[in-house]
Amino acid sequence: MGKIVVIGAFGLINNQLDGQTVKTRNVCQLLRSYSSDEIMDVDTQGMRRNPLLIFRMIYRLIKCHTAIIIPARKSLTYLFPVVYIMSKIFRFNIILICVGGWQLEYFKGDSVNRPRVLQLKMCKKIRAFLPEMEKVNNDLKREFGFQNTEVFLNFRHINPLISNRNETETLKLVYLGRIQKRKGYETIFNFVDNLKNKPLNITVTFFGQIDKCDIEEFSSLVNRYSDYVKYEGELSPNQIQDRLSYYDVLLFPTTYYTEGLPGTIIDAFSAGLPVIATKWKLAEELICNEKDGFIVPFSDGQDEFNDRIVFLYNNRKILSEMKQCSRNKALLFSEEIAWQTLSKYLIHKP
């Protein structure tokens, strides 16, 4: 039996739940469920708090045959080169798993950030570089000549026993994820503001961690629209699919253009919920417009966002059909499919 090291932000110190931490935990759990190797984890957040843990990382890297790194921008810039150099000395493989769709812009640089030439050269030489989305994969091959990439979809454990359970006249909308202005909660409250003048039986429930800088404003808005809106705190990953199944539609009005393949949307599909989302960079690769959701303009899309919700309120048969399409779509993001992709790169010799 060999050893595999998973390096990433696990978010266990402060129970941080976002796309980065959830995917890191899921990859580690996938390996422990399917691999016969010993799985060791290295929490980058823990190393920031206690630099002495770097020595534990070094020891584990020396002993492993494969290091799987799931980096955010800072870790790709500073930690990844260290792991890469060690891989040449101690002869282990590196698999880099992407979160989000920002990698092309990161390597190219922009008006604020310089091009990352060193990281680019190293990433092209590792065992596998696994982006979340097909467009990112194709762009990396076309613009930089990557030959070691393959799409590694975000994934979830799909519970086959869960089915959508809202049978009331109320159209129950839900938001799940980090609660911050850039994730678009203003768009949701703008819609709710219009409800005051319409005889529509619609509610909105928010789940997720509230960013510190947005707590005051968000709490004020929830109180102002308390007839329509509730905030029900955080959900642990094993609660999400069951809780979502009591709602009708997930709202995802993000203003992050480089979102990748958000796990929140997979959770929604798994619970049989279609999604109304803004057209971020890769939205059309995940959501089939008018089949398992609606994609509205990324900028100035408020009116269409509102109209799509009202349309589903007035057309429950179409909503029911979209729920079934969403549930079928979820099967593409199962653990089994994720393992088929990842396992082919887990060889013992570098």
Residue frames as qw, qx, qy, qz and C-alpha x, y, z in Angstrom:
[[0.000, 0.887, 0.462, 0.000, 0.00, 0.00, 0.00],
 [0.430, 0.313, 0.001, 0.847, 1.34, 3.41, -1.00],
 [0.175, -0.609, -0.430, 0.644, 0.73, 6.86, 0.41],
 [0.201, 0.629, 0.404, 0.633, -1.11, 9.83, -1.12],
 [0.212, -0.373, -0.351, 0.833, -0.95, 13.36, 0.29],
 [0.101, 0.766, 0.524, 0.358, -3.83, 15.79, -0.25],
 [0.324, -0.223, -0.180, 0.902, -2.81, 19.44, 0.14],
 [0.060, -0.550, -0.459, -0.695, -5.47, 22.13, 0.34],
 [0.216, -0.237, 0.339, -0.884, -7.69, 24.34, 2.46],
 [0.283, -0.288, -0.915, -0.011, -9.89, 22.02, 4.52],
 [0.287, -0.503, -0.093, -0.810, -11.47, 24.83, 6.56],
 [0.657, -0.370, -0.654, 0.062, -11.68, 22.70, 9.70],
 [0.333, -0.029, -0.448, 0.829, -10.20, 25.29, 12.05],
 [0.214, 0.188, 0.248, -0.926, -13.11, 27.72, 11.70],
 [0.452, 0.411, 0.785, -0.101, -15.55, 25.40, 9.89],
 [0.202, 0.514, -0.264, -0.791, -15.21, 27.45, 6.73],
 [0.575, 0.344, 0.741, 0.043, -17.62, 26.18, 4.08],
 [0.358, 0.720, -0.166, -0.571, -17.07, 27.42, 0.54],
 [0.854, 0.472, -0.149, -0.162, -16.25, 25.97, -2.86],
 [0.330, 0.644, -0.659, 0.203, -12.56, 25.62, -2.03],
 [0.296, -0.365, 0.773, -0.426, -12.91, 23.86, 1.32],
 [0.828, 0.119, 0.350, -0.422, -15.83, 21.63, 0.34],
 [0.804, 0.507, -0.291, -0.105, -14.08, 20.37, -2.78],
 [0.172, 0.582, -0.745, 0.278, -10.86, 19.73, -0.85],
 [0.524, -0.196, 0.691, -0.458, -12.75, 17.68, 1.73],
 [0.865, 0.300, 0.143, -0.376, -14.68, 15.83, -0.97],
 [0.614, 0.581, -0.535, -0.007, -11.52, 14.84, -2.85],
 [0.057, -0.444, 0.814, -0.371, -9.98, 13.54, 0.35],
 [0.672, 0.005, 0.559, -0.486, -13.13, 11.57, 1.19],
 [0.816, 0.460, -0.178, -0.301, -13.30, 10.20, -2.37],
 [0.407, 0.542, -0.723, 0.134, -9.78, 8.82, -2.02],
 [0.269, -0.274, 0.796, -0.469, -10.52, 7.28, 1.37],
 [0.772, 0.179, 0.342, -0.505, -13.64, 5.63, -0.02],
 [0.854, 0.489, -0.048, -0.169, -12.18, 4.25, -3.25],
 [0.447, 0.670, -0.571, 0.161, -8.39, 4.01, -2.93],
 [0.914, -0.271, -0.270, 0.136, -6.47, 1.25, -1.16],
 [0.494, 0.385, -0.321, 0.711, -3.61, 3.68, -0.45],
 [0.383, -0.563, -0.469, 0.562, -3.07, 5.48, 2.84],
 [0.151, 0.779, 0.277, 0.542, -4.45, 9.02, 2.53],
 [0.456, -0.407, -0.311, 0.728, -2.69, 11.82, 4.43],
 [0.141, 0.888, 0.349, 0.266, -3.95, 15.40, 4.48],
 [0.434, -0.126, -0.128, 0.883, -2.13, 18.73, 4.76],
 [0.015, 0.873, 0.486, -0.036, -4.28, 21.74, 5.68],
 [0.433, 0.424, 0.027, 0.795, -2.84, 24.96, 4.23],
 [0.318, -0.792, -0.095, -0.512, -4.91, 27.02, 6.66],
 [0.826, -0.545, -0.070, 0.125, -3.37, 25.13, 9.54],
 [0.738, 0.080, 0.004, 0.670, 0.13, 25.85, 8.24],
 [0.112, 0.682, 0.058, 0.720, -0.62, 29.57, 8.14],
 [0.570, -0.753, -0.013, -0.329, -1.57, 29.47, 11.80],
 [0.733, -0.553, 0.382, 0.102, 1.25, 27.17, 12.82],
 [0.461, 0.740, -0.456, -0.177, 4.27, 27.34, 10.47],
 [0.314, -0.444, 0.836, -0.065, 5.84, 24.34, 12.22],
 [0.791, 0.256, 0.500, -0.243, 3.29, 22.18, 10.41],
 [0.518, 0.726, -0.375, -0.252, 5.34, 22.78, 7.26],
 [0.061, -0.488, 0.870, -0.030, 7.73, 20.13, 8.56],
 [0.618, 0.139, 0.723, -0.277, 4.86, 17.65, 8.76],
 [0.684, 0.657, 0.042, -0.315, 4.02, 18.43, 5.14],
 [0.262, 0.701, -0.651, -0.126, 7.64, 17.87, 4.10],
 [0.337, -0.259, 0.893, -0.151, 7.78, 14.54, 5.93],
 [0.685, 0.351, 0.563, -0.301, 4.56, 13.35, 4.31],
 [0.577, 0.739, -0.196, -0.288, 5.69, 14.42, 0.86],
 [0.019, 0.586, -0.807, -0.064, 8.92, 12.48, 1.26],
 [0.407, -0.055, 0.891, -0.195, 6.91, 9.33, 2.04],
 [0.651, 0.474, 0.373, -0.461, 4.23, 9.59, -0.66],
 [0.494, 0.109, 0.682, 0.528, 4.02, 8.40, -4.26],
 [0.107, 0.589, 0.498, 0.628, 1.48, 11.09, -5.24],
 [0.075, -0.356, -0.379, 0.851, 0.71, 14.58, -3.98],
 [0.079, 0.666, 0.630, 0.393, -2.69, 15.99, -4.87],
 [0.176, -0.263, -0.232, 0.920, -2.77, 19.75, -4.48],
 [0.061, 0.738, 0.635, 0.222, -6.00, 21.76, -4.66],
 [0.380, -0.206, -0.161, 0.887, -4.74, 25.34, -4.65],
 [0.134, 0.931, 0.296, -0.164, -6.30, 28.76, -4.50],
 [0.471, 0.837, -0.102, 0.260, -4.30, 31.55, -6.15],
 [0.235, -0.842, 0.452, -0.179, -1.94, 32.17, -3.24],
 [0.792, -0.290, 0.536, 0.029, -1.09, 28.50, -2.80],
 [0.818, 0.488, 0.217, 0.212, -0.50, 28.10, -6.54],
 [0.264, 0.907, -0.210, 0.254, 1.85, 31.07, -6.44],
 [0.146, -0.747, 0.570, -0.310, 3.91, 30.24, -3.36],
 [0.706, -0.302, 0.604, -0.213, 3.29, 26.68, -2.14],
 [0.910, 0.378, 0.135, -0.099, 3.02, 24.79, -5.41],
 [0.497, 0.730, -0.449, 0.137, 6.60, 25.61, -6.57],
 [0.303, -0.557, 0.712, -0.300, 7.93, 24.20, -3.29],
 [0.834, 0.033, 0.498, -0.237, 5.96, 20.98, -3.77],
 [0.781, 0.614, -0.099, -0.059, 7.12, 20.79, -7.38],
 [0.212, 0.728, -0.625, 0.187, 10.82, 21.09, -6.45],
 [0.524, -0.349, 0.714, -0.306, 10.38, 18.43, -3.76],
 [0.900, 0.270, 0.244, -0.240, 8.76, 16.12, -6.32],
 [0.638, 0.670, -0.375, 0.058, 11.93, 16.24, -8.40],
 [0.040, -0.601, 0.728, -0.329, 14.11, 15.45, -5.40],
 [0.440, -0.149, 0.799, -0.382, 11.98, 12.73, -3.80],
 [0.173, 0.075, -0.846, -0.499, 10.36, 11.40, -6.99],
 [0.259, 0.432, 0.796, -0.335, 6.63, 11.61, -6.40],
 [0.133, 0.465, 0.620, 0.618, 3.86, 12.57, -8.81],
 [0.101, 0.291, 0.321, -0.896, 1.77, 15.71, -8.59],
 [0.042, 0.561, 0.738, 0.374, -1.89, 15.98, -9.53],
 [0.015, 0.138, 0.210, -0.968, -3.28, 19.52, -9.44],
 [0.019, 0.590, 0.799, 0.112, -7.06, 19.80, -9.10],
 [0.047, 0.236, 0.086, 0.967, -8.60, 23.16, -9.98],
 [0.019, -0.644, -0.684, 0.342, -11.38, 24.99, -8.18],
 [0.159, 0.813, 0.109, -0.549, -13.01, 27.76, -10.20],
 [0.725, 0.545, 0.333, 0.259, -12.31, 28.94, -13.72],
 [0.060, -0.978, 0.118, 0.163, -9.57, 31.54, -13.16],
 [0.782, -0.291, 0.363, 0.414, -6.49, 29.57, -14.23],
 [0.595, 0.533, 0.312, 0.514, -6.13, 30.97, -17.76],
 [0.005, -0.942, -0.036, -0.333, -6.25, 34.58, -16.52],
 [0.667, -0.700, 0.209, 0.147, -3.84, 33.69, -13.71],
 [0.776, -0.049, 0.360, 0.516, -1.18, 32.40, -16.11],
 [0.430, 0.654, 0.306, 0.542, -1.66, 35.22, -18.62],
 [0.299, -0.294, -0.257, 0.871, -1.70, 38.05, -16.09],
 [0.104, 0.827, 0.500, 0.238, -3.66, 41.27, -16.35],
 [0.136, 0.790, -0.057, 0.596, -3.39, 44.97, -15.56],
 [0.551, -0.736, 0.222, -0.325, -3.08, 44.19, -11.85],
 [0.808, -0.371, 0.455, 0.057, -1.25, 40.83, -11.72],
 [0.137, 0.641, -0.658, -0.371, 1.84, 39.87, -13.66],
 [0.847, 0.205, -0.415, -0.261, 1.96, 36.67, -15.77],
 [0.700, -0.495, 0.498, -0.129, 2.90, 33.56, -13.79],
 [0.600, 0.571, -0.533, -0.172, 5.51, 32.10, -16.13],
 [0.008, 0.393, -0.885, 0.252, 7.26, 29.88, -13.55],
 [0.561, 0.068, 0.666, -0.487, 4.02, 28.33, -12.30],
 [0.752, 0.483, -0.078, -0.440, 2.89, 27.78, -15.89],
 [0.439, 0.531, -0.722, -0.057, 6.06, 25.88, -16.81],
 [0.161, -0.224, 0.889, -0.364, 5.80, 23.71, -13.72],
 [0.662, 0.207, 0.445, -0.566, 2.11, 22.95, -14.20],
 [0.720, 0.502, -0.307, -0.368, 2.75, 21.72, -17.73],
 [0.383, 0.456, -0.798, 0.090, 5.27, 19.17, -16.41],
 [0.429, -0.219, 0.717, -0.503, 3.32, 17.54, -13.59],
 [0.220, 0.111, 0.967, 0.068, 1.45, 14.24, -13.83],
 [0.031, 0.601, 0.724, 0.337, -1.97, 15.85, -14.33],
 [0.048, 0.118, 0.170, -0.977, -3.54, 19.31, -14.31],
 [0.023, -0.438, -0.889, -0.133, -7.29, 18.89, -13.89],
 [0.180, -0.061, 0.018, -0.982, -9.57, 21.89, -14.58],
 [0.383, 0.268, 0.712, -0.524, -13.25, 21.79, -13.68],
 [0.557, 0.641, 0.285, -0.444, -14.68, 22.83, -17.03],
 [0.763, 0.342, 0.433, 0.337, -14.28, 21.95, -20.70],
 [0.310, 0.927, 0.051, 0.206, -13.77, 25.56, -21.81],
 [0.345, -0.844, 0.408, 0.041, -10.88, 26.06, -19.39],
 [0.786, -0.152, 0.550, 0.238, -9.37, 22.77, -20.52],
 [0.657, 0.594, 0.344, 0.313, -9.58, 23.75, -24.19],
 [0.081, 0.984, -0.093, 0.132, -8.21, 27.25, -23.53],
 [0.550, -0.675, 0.469, 0.148, -5.20, 25.87, -21.65],
 [0.770, 0.091, 0.537, 0.334, -4.39, 23.53, -24.52],
 [0.497, 0.765, 0.287, 0.293, -4.87, 26.17, -27.20],
 [0.009, 0.976, -0.115, 0.185, -3.10, 29.11, -25.56],
 [0.333, -0.759, 0.553, -0.082, -0.34, 27.37, -23.62],
 [0.589, 0.400, -0.689, -0.134, 0.05, 23.94, -25.21],
 [0.538, -0.338, 0.658, -0.403, -0.91, 21.89, -22.14],
 [0.598, 0.187, -0.718, -0.305, -0.77, 18.15, -22.83],
 [0.266, -0.016, -0.888, 0.375, -1.45, 16.85, -19.32],
 [0.357, -0.004, 0.307, -0.882, -4.98, 18.16, -18.75],
 [0.237, -0.323, -0.871, -0.283, -8.34, 16.47, -18.40],
 [0.420, -0.470, -0.047, -0.775, -11.65, 17.79, -17.15],
 [0.305, -0.158, -0.859, 0.379, -12.29, 16.71, -13.57],
 [0.329, -0.598, -0.371, -0.629, -15.85, 17.73, -12.81],
 [0.285, -0.305, 0.544, -0.728, -16.90, 18.90, -9.41],
 [0.526, -0.132, -0.814, -0.207, -18.82, 16.06, -7.79],
 [0.498, -0.354, 0.387, -0.690, -21.09, 15.01, -4.97],
 [0.083, 0.087, 0.985, -0.124, -22.39, 11.88, -3.33],
 [0.452, -0.111, -0.339, -0.818, -25.80, 11.60, -5.01],
 [0.328, 0.034, 0.816, -0.474, -28.42, 10.20, -2.65],
 [0.173, -0.136, -0.790, -0.572, -30.82, 8.14, -4.83],
 [0.167, -0.508, -0.823, 0.193, -33.52, 8.23, -2.15],
 [0.016, -0.484, -0.233, 0.843, -33.97, 12.00, -2.19],
 [0.195, 0.520, 0.641, 0.530, -36.79, 13.44, -4.27],
 [0.033, -0.249, 0.034, -0.967, -38.27, 16.92, -4.42],
 [0.202, -0.397, -0.853, 0.271, -40.87, 17.31, -1.68],
 [0.126, 0.251, 0.216, -0.935, -42.45, 20.74, -1.96],
 [0.017, 0.417, 0.845, 0.333, -46.13, 20.17, -2.70],
 [0.017, -0.662, -0.459, 0.593, -47.49, 23.51, -1.46],
 [0.388, 0.843, 0.337, 0.158, -48.81, 26.41, -3.50],
 [0.221, -0.913, 0.210, 0.270, -45.94, 28.56, -2.29],
 [0.756, 0.554, -0.202, 0.285, -43.03, 28.87, -4.70],
 [0.664, -0.709, 0.131, 0.199, -40.09, 28.31, -2.39],
 [0.559, 0.733, -0.271, 0.277, -36.84, 29.88, -3.57],
 [0.792, -0.556, 0.060, 0.243, -33.53, 29.14, -1.92],
 [0.355, 0.815, -0.409, 0.208, -30.01, 30.55, -1.89],
 [0.904, -0.387, 0.071, 0.167, -27.15, 28.36, -0.66],
 [0.720, 0.377, -0.097, 0.574, -23.52, 29.42, -0.36],
 [0.391, -0.183, -0.238, 0.870, -21.33, 32.21, 0.90],
 [0.032, 0.881, 0.471, 0.020, -23.53, 35.18, 1.66],
 [0.357, -0.436, 0.107, 0.819, -21.72, 38.21, 0.32],
 [0.352, 0.713, 0.074, -0.602, -22.59, 41.08, -1.96],
 [0.160, 0.512, -0.673, -0.510, -20.47, 39.75, -4.82],
 [0.150, 0.103, 0.980, 0.074, -22.49, 36.54, -4.78],
 [0.153, -0.258, -0.563, -0.770, -25.50, 38.62, -5.75],
 [0.102, -0.470, -0.805, 0.346, -27.81, 38.79, -2.77],
 [0.130, 0.378, 0.077, -0.913, -28.77, 42.34, -3.79],
 [0.309, 0.030, -0.666, -0.678, -30.38, 40.90, -6.94],
 [0.294, -0.343, -0.892, 0.031, -32.52, 38.62, -4.78],
 [0.090, -0.511, -0.526, 0.674, -33.63, 41.41, -2.48],
 [0.174, 0.239, -0.266, -0.917, -34.43, 43.62, -5.47],
 [0.347, -0.193, -0.807, -0.438, -36.78, 40.89, -6.65],
 [0.269, -0.443, -0.782, 0.346, -38.32, 40.58, -3.19],
 [0.010, 0.327, 0.183, -0.927, -38.91, 44.33, -3.12],
 [0.323, 0.025, -0.506, -0.799, -41.15, 43.92, -6.17],
 [0.275, -0.283, -0.919, -0.025, -43.24, 41.28, -4.39],
 [0.017, 0.313, 0.531, -0.787, -44.81, 43.93, -2.18],
 [0.391, 0.359, -0.055, -0.846, -46.97, 45.06, -5.08],
 [0.523, 0.166, -0.697, -0.461, -47.86, 41.64, -6.48],
 [0.799, -0.251, 0.261, -0.481, -50.25, 38.92, -5.22],
 [0.720, 0.348, -0.601, -0.003, -47.64, 36.16, -5.47],
 [0.824, -0.528, 0.159, -0.134, -47.11, 33.48, -2.85],
 [0.747, 0.457, -0.335, 0.347, -43.31, 33.33, -2.98],
 [0.593, -0.787, 0.159, 0.061, -40.69, 32.97, -0.24],
 [0.574, 0.623, -0.454, 0.275, -36.89, 33.08, -0.19],
 [0.802, -0.586, 0.091, 0.072, -34.66, 31.22, 2.28],
 [0.341, 0.771, -0.505, 0.183, -30.93, 31.86, 2.65],
 [0.915, -0.369, 0.057, 0.150, -28.46, 29.25, 3.90],
 [0.725, 0.441, -0.155, 0.505, -24.73, 29.86, 4.32],
 [0.558, -0.430, -0.207, 0.679, -21.96, 31.68, 6.12],
 [0.151, 0.967, 0.191, 0.078, -22.28, 35.47, 6.06],
 [0.596, 0.341, -0.159, 0.709, -19.11, 37.38, 5.22],
 [0.381, -0.489, -0.424, 0.660, -18.14, 39.65, 8.10],
 [0.095, -0.147, 0.134, 0.975, -18.17, 42.79, 5.96],
 [0.315, -0.230, -0.554, -0.735, -21.76, 42.07, 4.84],
 [0.222, -0.331, -0.865, 0.305, -23.37, 40.98, 8.12],
 [0.072, 0.398, 0.371, -0.836, -24.89, 44.35, 8.99],
 [0.358, 0.245, -0.338, -0.835, -26.37, 45.06, 5.56],
 [0.384, -0.067, -0.869, -0.304, -27.62, 41.51, 4.96],
 [0.156, -0.339, -0.820, 0.434, -29.24, 41.27, 8.40],
 [0.186, 0.366, 0.181, -0.894, -30.94, 44.62, 7.86],
 [0.411, 0.153, -0.551, -0.711, -32.38, 43.45, 4.53],
 [0.318, -0.184, -0.930, -0.012, -33.65, 40.18, 6.03],
 [0.030, -0.404, -0.635, 0.657, -35.42, 42.14, 8.76],
 [0.254, 0.315, -0.105, -0.908, -36.88, 44.62, 6.26],
 [0.592, 0.150, -0.524, -0.593, -38.35, 41.87, 4.10],
 [0.203, -0.184, 0.902, -0.335, -39.16, 39.38, 6.85],
 [0.723, 0.262, 0.302, -0.564, -42.60, 38.68, 5.36],
 [0.816, 0.510, -0.184, -0.198, -40.87, 37.01, 2.43],
 [0.542, 0.563, -0.568, 0.257, -37.31, 36.20, 3.48],
 [0.808, -0.576, 0.115, -0.046, -35.70, 33.96, 6.10],
 [0.335, 0.635, -0.674, 0.175, -32.08, 33.29, 7.00],
 [0.923, -0.316, -0.029, -0.219, -31.67, 29.81, 8.47],
 [0.534, -0.679, 0.496, 0.092, -27.95, 29.65, 9.15],
 [0.174, 0.551, -0.772, -0.265, -25.42, 27.16, 7.86],
 [0.964, 0.040, 0.026, -0.262, -25.87, 23.62, 6.62],
 [0.473, -0.467, 0.717, 0.209, -23.32, 20.87, 7.01],
 [0.251, 0.344, -0.707, -0.564, -22.52, 19.08, 3.73],
 [0.064, -0.122, -0.989, -0.055, -24.48, 15.97, 4.73],
 [0.217, 0.519, 0.609, -0.560, -27.63, 18.04, 5.35],
 [0.108, 0.377, -0.257, -0.883, -27.69, 19.97, 2.10],
 [0.201, -0.055, -0.791, -0.575, -29.42, 17.68, -0.40],
 [0.166, -0.479, -0.851, 0.135, -32.19, 16.73, 2.02],
 [0.026, -0.598, -0.345, 0.723, -32.91, 20.34, 3.04],
 [0.102, 0.293, -0.409, -0.858, -32.86, 21.60, -0.54],
 [0.059, -0.222, -0.912, -0.339, -35.44, 19.00, -1.55],
 [0.008, -0.650, -0.672, 0.355, -38.12, 21.03, 0.28],
 [0.071, 0.645, -0.056, -0.759, -37.62, 23.98, -2.10],
 [0.698, 0.613, 0.355, -0.110, -38.44, 24.64, -5.74],
 [0.592, 0.733, -0.021, 0.334, -35.69, 26.75, -7.32],
 [0.652, -0.419, -0.029, 0.631, -32.09, 27.65, -6.45],
 [0.225, 0.973, 0.038, 0.037, -31.06, 31.26, -7.04],
 [0.758, -0.230, 0.175, 0.584, -27.46, 31.85, -8.14],
 [0.311, 0.931, 0.147, 0.120, -27.07, 35.52, -9.20],
 [0.713, -0.389, 0.083, 0.577, -23.27, 35.59, -8.87],
 [0.273, 0.954, -0.099, -0.079, -21.17, 38.56, -9.96],
 [0.470, -0.536, 0.631, 0.306, -17.97, 36.46, -9.97],
 [0.650, 0.572, -0.276, -0.418, -17.34, 36.08, -13.70],
 [0.389, 0.466, -0.795, -0.015, -14.70, 33.34, -13.24],
 [0.758, -0.197, 0.472, -0.405, -16.86, 30.96, -11.21],
 [0.037, 0.285, -0.920, -0.265, -15.98, 27.40, -12.14],
 [0.529, -0.240, -0.728, -0.366, -18.41, 24.55, -11.59],
 [0.311, -0.425, 0.430, -0.734, -20.15, 25.56, -8.35],
 [0.164, -0.055, -0.971, 0.165, -20.89, 22.65, -6.07],
 [0.319, 0.255, 0.471, -0.782, -24.00, 24.49, -4.91],
 [0.597, 0.309, -0.285, -0.683, -25.59, 23.97, -8.32],
 [0.434, 0.126, -0.887, -0.093, -24.74, 20.25, -8.24],
 [0.053, 0.138, 0.806, -0.573, -26.39, 20.08, -4.81],
 [0.480, 0.306, 0.149, -0.808, -29.47, 21.75, -6.27],
 [0.586, 0.257, -0.607, -0.471, -29.63, 19.35, -9.21],
 [0.248, 0.072, -0.946, 0.196, -29.22, 16.43, -6.80],
 [0.173, 0.289, 0.694, -0.637, -32.29, 17.62, -4.89],
 [0.258, 0.543, 0.754, 0.265, -34.28, 18.16, -8.09],
 [0.004, 0.842, 0.225, -0.489, -34.06, 21.95, -8.19],
 [0.563, 0.623, 0.213, 0.500, -33.60, 23.95, -11.38],
 [0.475, -0.438, -0.092, 0.758, -31.37, 27.01, -11.12],
 [0.277, 0.924, 0.195, 0.174, -31.78, 30.65, -12.09],
 [0.669, -0.411, 0.113, 0.609, -28.25, 32.02, -12.56],
 [0.184, 0.890, -0.184, -0.375, -26.42, 34.94, -14.06],
 [0.871, 0.472, -0.040, 0.126, -24.33, 34.20, -17.14],
 [0.423, -0.751, 0.447, 0.238, -20.89, 33.87, -15.61],
 [0.110, 0.607, -0.677, -0.401, -18.00, 32.75, -17.80],
 [0.114, 0.151, -0.968, -0.166, -18.86, 29.05, -17.80],
 [0.530, 0.100, 0.481, -0.691, -22.58, 29.07, -16.98],
 [0.755, 0.341, -0.201, -0.523, -23.69, 27.52, -20.27],
 [0.413, 0.341, -0.844, 0.012, -21.39, 24.56, -19.73],
 [0.024, 0.008, 0.874, -0.485, -23.27, 23.62, -16.56],
 [0.390, 0.426, 0.544, -0.608, -26.83, 24.87, -17.01],
 [0.172, 0.267, 0.761, 0.566, -28.94, 23.96, -20.03],
 [0.196, 0.123, 0.125, -0.965, -31.08, 27.06, -20.48],
 [0.651, 0.029, -0.109, -0.750, -34.82, 26.36, -20.26],
 [0.739, 0.017, -0.664, -0.110, -34.17, 22.67, -19.46],
 [0.676, -0.362, -0.536, 0.353, -32.65, 22.51, -15.98],
 [0.321, -0.583, -0.242, 0.706, -32.53, 26.24, -15.30],
 [0.333, 0.900, 0.225, 0.166, -32.50, 29.74, -16.70],
 [0.586, -0.151, 0.025, 0.796, -29.43, 31.84, -17.49],
 [0.092, 0.954, 0.283, -0.048, -29.96, 35.60, -17.29],
 [0.467, 0.749, -0.165, 0.441, -27.57, 38.37, -18.42],
 [0.666, -0.145, -0.399, 0.613, -24.48, 38.79, -16.26],
 [0.122, -0.167, -0.174, 0.963, -24.91, 42.57, -16.23],
 [0.391, 0.109, -0.043, -0.913, -28.24, 44.39, -16.15],
 [0.342, -0.088, -0.892, -0.282, -30.13, 41.13, -15.79],
 [0.189, 0.065, 0.660, -0.724, -32.47, 42.12, -12.95],
 [0.618, 0.199, -0.004, -0.761, -35.64, 42.34, -15.04],
 [0.688, 0.197, -0.638, -0.284, -35.09, 38.96, -16.67],
 [0.187, 0.107, -0.870, 0.443, -34.18, 37.43, -13.30],
 [0.386, 0.122, 0.474, -0.782, -37.50, 38.66, -11.91],
 [0.675, 0.255, -0.253, -0.645, -39.44, 37.53, -14.97],
 [0.504, 0.198, -0.838, -0.073, -38.04, 33.99, -14.85],
 [0.031, 0.031, 0.829, -0.557, -39.14, 33.53, -11.26],
 [0.514, 0.261, 0.257, -0.776, -42.64, 34.79, -12.02],
 [0.601, 0.287, -0.576, -0.474, -42.77, 32.54, -15.09],
 [0.345, 0.065, -0.926, 0.142, -42.10, 29.44, -12.97],
 [0.234, 0.134, 0.620, -0.737, -44.66, 30.61, -10.41],
 [0.600, 0.346, 0.055, -0.719, -47.29, 30.73, -13.14],
 [0.746, 0.360, -0.477, -0.293, -46.20, 27.55, -14.96],
 [0.608, -0.476, 0.591, -0.233, -45.96, 24.73, -12.44],
 [0.954, 0.227, 0.196, -0.021, -46.06, 21.98, -15.07],
 [0.580, 0.704, -0.291, 0.288, -42.93, 23.40, -16.71],
 [0.253, -0.712, 0.548, -0.360, -41.35, 23.73, -13.26],
 [0.870, -0.197, 0.417, -0.175, -42.07, 20.05, -12.60],
 [0.878, 0.455, 0.003, 0.149, -40.45, 19.06, -15.90],
 [0.277, 0.789, -0.409, 0.365, -37.39, 21.18, -15.10],
 [0.580, -0.573, 0.501, -0.290, -37.09, 19.51, -11.70],
 [0.957, 0.051, 0.284, 0.008, -36.90, 16.10, -13.35],
 [0.666, 0.669, -0.156, 0.290, -34.29, 17.34, -15.84],
 [0.108, -0.806, 0.461, -0.356, -32.25, 18.70, -12.96],
 [0.793, -0.366, 0.456, -0.169, -32.33, 15.40, -11.11],
 [0.922, 0.329, 0.135, 0.153, -31.19, 13.58, -14.25],
 [0.382, 0.822, -0.275, 0.321, -28.38, 16.10, -14.75],
 [0.484, -0.736, 0.421, -0.216, -27.04, 15.42, -11.26],
 [0.968, -0.067, 0.233, 0.068, -25.98, 11.91, -12.26],
 [0.659, 0.653, -0.155, 0.339, -23.18, 13.40, -14.37],
 [0.034, 0.736, -0.432, 0.520, -21.51, 14.64, -11.18],
 [0.902, -0.399, -0.081, -0.144, -21.41, 11.46, -9.11],
 [0.476, -0.686, 0.546, 0.065, -18.49, 10.17, -7.06],
 [0.844, 0.081, 0.503, 0.165, -18.20, 7.17, -9.36],
 [0.598, 0.748, 0.128, 0.257, -17.56, 9.32, -12.42],
 [0.104, -0.932, 0.330, -0.112, -15.09, 11.48, -10.50],
 [0.690, -0.456, 0.555, 0.090, -13.16, 8.38, -9.42],
 [0.832, 0.394, 0.332, 0.207, -12.96, 7.09, -13.00],
 [0.372, 0.882, -0.105, 0.270, -11.12, 10.28, -13.95],
 [0.277, -0.841, 0.428, -0.180, -8.85, 10.62, -10.93],
 [0.869, -0.300, 0.393, 0.012, -7.85, 6.99, -10.49],
 [0.847, 0.476, 0.058, 0.229, -6.06, 6.71, -13.84],
 [0.278, 0.810, -0.314, 0.409, -3.38, 9.14, -12.61],
 [0.600, -0.662, 0.372, -0.252, -2.68, 7.38, -9.32],
 [0.892, 0.249, -0.332, 0.178, 0.30, 5.28, -10.39],
 [0.731, -0.642, -0.007, 0.231, 3.06, 4.58, -7.92],
 [0.673, -0.113, 0.215, 0.699, 6.06, 5.47, -10.05],
 [0.094, 0.814, 0.034, -0.573, 6.78, 9.11, -11.01]]
